[in-house]
Amino acid sequence: MNNHAKVRSIAQGGIIAALYVVLTLIANALGLANYEIQVRFSEALTILPFFTPAAIPGLFAGCLLSNILTGCAIWDIVFGSLATLIGAIGTWWISHKTKLPAMAKIYFSPLPPIIANVIVVPQVLSRVYMLPGTILYFSLTVGAGEVISCGILGLLLLFVLRKRNLLTDL
């Protein structure tokens, strides 16, 4: 990778991290960023590894900063951010390393962040915050929020970016 490409990649990751933080803070102001009901608008950005690997560290950094800024417990900061990282890597892998048909890659791309968060976040809610409720309940509430954020908003973002030929040179 030449210097221009490295700088571009770092800049893209930084912009994605900043967008993630801003969108999380908006969701937090509306009471949607943390705990059992989570519809983080920022999670729609987890579709961006479909276009560029620069999104992977950007999403991780954005989630890490968002969790710190919204006052999450240390284990939520660590494991919530790792769930986003795993989801971003999974999205990139589906879109770049599988032999799936193009449309299958598109529709399967939101699944890794949804699955990662449905597995990790309910454990954090139950064990770290000791919220009343079962893991199954938290899985359903977090899963619903992730389907809205990643599955619906993320796919809408993907289709808009593809239709407008934005990020096509990535």
N, C-alpha and C positions, 0 to 999 in steps of 0.2 A: 504494500500500500504506500503510495507516495505521500508527501507532506500535505498536499492539497486535500487529498482524500481523508487523511487523518484529521485535519482541522475541520473539514466538513462533517465528518462523523461525530466528533466531539461536540461541535456546535448543534447538530441535530439532537444528540442525546441531551444536551443542556436545555434546549428549547422544549423538548418533550417532558423533561423533569419539571421545568417551570410551569408548563401547562397543567401537568398532573397536580402540582401543589395548588395552583389557583382554582382548578375545578374541585378539588377536595375541600378547600376552604369555603367555597360557595355551598357545597353539599353540607358541610359542617354547620354553616350558619343556618341552614334549613333543618338541622337535626337529622341529617341522612347519612353522615359519614362514618359513624361508629355504633357499636353495640349491636343488638340483635336485628334491628332494621337498618340495612345499609344499602343505599342506592348512590354509590359514589359515581358521579358523572365522569370522573377521571378514569374509571375503569374501562370506559369506552376506548380509551387510548391503548389498551392492551392489544388492540387489533393492529397497531402500527408495526410490530415485527413482521407482519405479512409483507410489508414494503421494504423494511430496512433493519439490519441487525443493530444499528445505532439506537434503536428504540429499547433494546433490552436493558442496557445500563441506565438509560434515561428513565425508564419506568421504575426500575429498582430504586434509583436515587430519589425520584419524585415521591414514591410511596414511603420511603424511609423518612424523608423530610416532612411529608404530610403527617405521618404518624407521630413524629416528634412535636410538630406545631399544634396538632389537635389534642395533645396531652395524653397520648396513649401510654399504657404501662410498658416497661422495658421489654417484656416478653412478647407483647403485641407488636411493638416496633420491630423486633427481630423476626418473629415468625410471620407476621402479616406481610412484611417486606419480602421475605423469602418466598411466600406464596405467590406474590406478584412476579417475582423473578422467575420462578418455576413456570408460571403461566405464560410469561413472555417468551421464554425459551421454547416452550411447547408450541406456541403459535408460530414462531419462526421455523421450527422443525417441520410442522405440518405443511407450511407453505413453501419450504425450500428443499426439504429432504425426502418427502414422501412421493410416491408415484401415483397419487390419487389424481383423478380428473380435476381440471381447473375449478369447476363449480363445487366439487366436494371439498377441495382445499379451502375455498371461501367459506362455506358453511360450517366446516369443522374447526376453522381457526379460532373462534371464540371459546371453544370447549376447554382447552387447557387452563385458562385463568378461572373459568367457572369451577371446574373440578378442583383445582388447587385450593381455591378459597373455600369451597364447600367442605373440604377435608380439614384444612388448617384452622380457619377462623372460628368454627364452632368449639373446637378444643380450647382456644384462647378465651372465648367468651365464658365457657364453663369453668375452666381451671384457673385462669388469671383473674378475671373479674368476678367469678363466682355468682354470675347472674342466675336468677331462678329460671329454671327451664331445663329441658333435656337436650342432649346432643342432637337428637333427631329434630327437635323443634328449631334449634339454632341452624341446623343444616338446611331446613326448609326456608327459614327466613333469609338467611344469607344467600342461599341458592336462588331464591326469587329475585333478590336485589341484583345478584350477578347476572342472571338471565336478562334483566332489564338493562343493566349497564353494559355488559359485554355482548350479550346475544342480540339485543335489539339496537341499542345506540351504537355499539361497536360495528355491527354489520352495516348500519346506515352510514356511518363514517367511512367504512371501507368502500361502499358503493359510490359515495360522493367523490372520494379521492380517485377512484378508478375512472369514473365517468369524466371527471375534469382533467384527467391525465396528470394529476398532481402526484408527485413522488415517483413518477415512472422511471426516472433516471437513477433510482437508488438500487 
